[in-house]
Amino acid sequence: MNPSQDSVTTKVLILILNWNRPQETRACLKSIALLEGSIPTETWVIDNHSDDDSCEQIQRFFPEVTLYRNKKNLGYAAGNQVGLDYALSKNIPMVGVCLGSQLLTRALGTSVTPSEEFEIGMVPITLTEE
């Protein structure tokens, strides 16, 4: 799925899993700010039980972001699943999972300088009977 800016009419939920990486998470959130006004977004940071000041930094510098604190480190897949479960429960049709400081770029009609390493993936979510 590769929607252009014109075809995106629903909210995009952007999920960022954090564990003791406040600098990288803040860089990702700054890149999301470049999307402001271009598409409707909601950004969630799921903290995987960090033992540093990650949550405090996210709340201080990005108060508009929804922050969820897992009670224990669930690992990468289960940590992201917390946000994916929310998206499915709210019928949000598209989720961007931020794996680094770059995200979604051309797929959402924006311009962000890409990383030297591939970090971006986007998959439509469909609720099934399974």
Secondary structure, 3 states (H helix, E strand, C coil): CCCCHHHCCCCEEEEEEECCCHHHHHHHHHHHHCCCCCCCEEEEEEECCCCCCHHHHHHHHCCCCEEEECCCCCHHHHHHHHHHHHHHHCCCCEEEEECCCCCCHHHHCCCCCCCCCCCCCEEECCCCCC
